[in-house]
Amino acid sequence: LGIGRDEAHSRAAAMLTEVGLADRADAWPERLSGGEQQRVAVAAALVHRPDVVLADEPTGNLDIETAGVVTELLDRMTRRLGKTLVMATHSAEVMGLADRVFTVRDGALVETAAS
């Protein structure tokens, strides 16, 4: 994606630090908890600095506390990096963090009031 190996490793290490998992960089995925795996996914999504981050139910399989951590992390990091976050969710709590909320109603995308 246009960056060299050393730069990719440097960015990956920095992102793992950002999500609080620098000490788990060498861990196999199956050794990570669900929340840790989701935080790694956030880091991976942002390492190449995309303009838009797409997140499809990023908290769907997490307990409430871990879901809050992952949601806050996505929100904080995309805002800090000046990126757009598009998230699909059924969670009213997650929708409450959004600047804009859209729902699918009768097959059409409709903007609804954000909390």
Secondary structure as the mmCIF struct_conf table of DSSP 4:
data_model
#
loop_
_struct_conf.conf_type_id
_struct_conf.id
_struct_conf.beg_label_comp_id
_struct_conf.beg_label_asym_id
_struct_conf.beg_label_seq_id
_struct_conf.end_label_comp_id
_struct_conf.end_label_asym_id
_struct_conf.end_label_seq_id
HELX_RH_AL_P HELX_RH_AL_P1 ARG A 5 GLU A 18
TURN_TY1_P TURN_TY1_P1 VAL A 19 GLY A 20
HELX_RH_3T_P HELX_RH_3T_P1 ALA A 22 ARG A 24
TURN_TY1_P TURN_TY1_P2 ALA A 25 ASP A 26
HELX_RH_3T_P HELX_RH_3T_P2 PRO A 29 ARG A 31
BEND BEND1 LEU A 32 LEU A 32
HELX_RH_AL_P HELX_RH_AL_P2 GLY A 34 LEU A 46
TURN_TY1_P TURN_TY1_P3 VAL A 47 HIS A 48
BEND BEND2 ASP A 51 ASP A 51
STRN STRN1 VAL A 52 ASP A 56
BEND BEND3 GLU A 57 GLU A 57
TURN_TY1_P TURN_TY1_P4 PRO A 58 ASN A 61
BEND BEND4 LEU A 62 LEU A 62
HELX_RH_AL_P HELX_RH_AL_P3 ILE A 64 ARG A 80
TURN_TY1_P TURN_TY1_P5 LEU A 81 GLY A 82
STRN STRN2 THR A 84 ALA A 88
HELX_RH_AL_P HELX_RH_AL_P4 ALA A 92 MET A 95
TURN_TY1_P TURN_TY1_P6 GLY A 96 LEU A 97
BEND BEND5 ASP A 99 ARG A 100
STRN STRN3 VAL A 101 ARG A 105
TURN_TY1_P TURN_TY1_P7 ASP A 106 GLY A 107
STRN STRN4 ALA A 108 THR A 112
#
